[in-house]
Amino acid sequence: MELAGADELIARFAPPEVFAARQAENKVVLGPEYIEYVFAVSAPEHAVSLPLASFLLTACQAVEPASAADLGSGFSSFVLRAFAAGRNSTIRVVSADDDAAWLAKTAAFLSSSGLSADDLVPWGDFAAAEELFELVLYDLGHWERRFEALPQAVASVAPGGLLILDDLHIRPYREAVEHVLESAGLRAHDLTPYTGDEYGRFSWAVVT
């Protein structure tokens, strides 16, 4: 599958150098909460990376989505709700997970951070609702479920919406993503310059 560059995507929302500067600022802003999260809730190799978290926040600021979902709850739930809390208009944020215990941990962290813990739902409920969102981060925790639910995750993005897929360093998963995107006639953008981390993880993004 031929990938498009990250800056080709970023240029739709802001000049790449402006976006990169905002992301650097957001990395500093999110840093203290991220450190607390990886010490108190999840190990850094399992949590969404700080580069991806800061990219997600910067993308939200650039796109201004009216609705957003993180499929695989955790620090991304904090990022989306912190973004929504800072806006005057109402932004619908939903977090879904295939692990009930993890949803409970996410709810506790959000509450301790003074953010809403509403709309944290089991994956089955999310899938059954067939709701569309303008921005979606797909990062379900259990690999078997992540492979299985990938087409549903893609289908949950509204036309013209932004889908961010994490952990593309895993070759079998990357191949599955390529197959699903090609079947849907969608083109991926390689976000490695913006989301690469010390564990070799990186993300792709798709505009539906």
Summary of the structure (lengths in Angstrom):
residues: 208
radius of gyration: 15.5
end to end distance: 16.6
largest distance: 43.1
contacts: 684
relative contact order: 0.16
helix: 51%
strand: 18%
